[in-house]
Amino acid sequence: MKSIYKACIPALAAAFAFVAVAAFAQPVAVKEDAAQLKADKAVLQRQLKRLESDEATLKSDMASGKMTAESKDAYAVYTGKHAIRGEERDIAADKKASLQMKADKAALHRQIKRLEVAEARLKADTKEGKMAAESKDAEKVYKDQQAMKGEKKDIADDTTKLKTDQKK
């Protein structure tokens, strides 16, 4: 009989210890999940403020005509059009049948070809949805929106995890 007690007491003690640890661990898991949920909500609020700020910057830059509101491709088209206007002014100021006029006409044709390439690139990039067709400001807004989507997903995951831990 004593040998049975000697064998059962450590097993019983181990079982009680396991139950006590499991009971203690559950509130810790709930607290950790709640803390993670709170942190994710704080990050979401910061992302929302950053998005609002970037959207306001984009709107004001577009309204004022700043080139930061334009993409690299759109800027290439813009500078190409200005270069063509400059070449046309140069040709108008040149003497007829002069070497300078001949050189300016060749430069005009080069600028027209560059403009056509830039316009085609802008059209293709815009159609494909490439970020090269977006301005820096628009890109910031896009990245902020993506970050907010990720944070919302994290919050949803944390909420479900917290609910499952509370049910245990």
Sequence and secondary structure as in RCSB ss.txt:
>XXXX:A:sequence
MKSIYKACIPALAAAFAFVAVAAFAQPVAVKEDAAQLKADKAVLQRQLKRLESDEATLKSDMASGKMTAESKDAY
AVYTGKHAIRGEERDIAADKKASLQMKADKAALHRQIKRLEVAEARLKADTKEGKMAAESKDAEKVYKDQQAMKG
EKKDIADDTTKLKTDQKK
>XXXX:A:secstr
 HHHHHHHHHHHHHHHHHHHHHHHHHHHHHHHHHHHHHHHHHHHHHHHHHHHHHHHHHHHHHHHT GGGS HHHH
HHHHHHHHHHHHHHHHHHS TT HHHHHHHHHHHHHHHHHHHHHHHHHHHHHHT GGGS HHHHHHHHHHHHHHH
HHHHHHHHHHHHHHHHH 
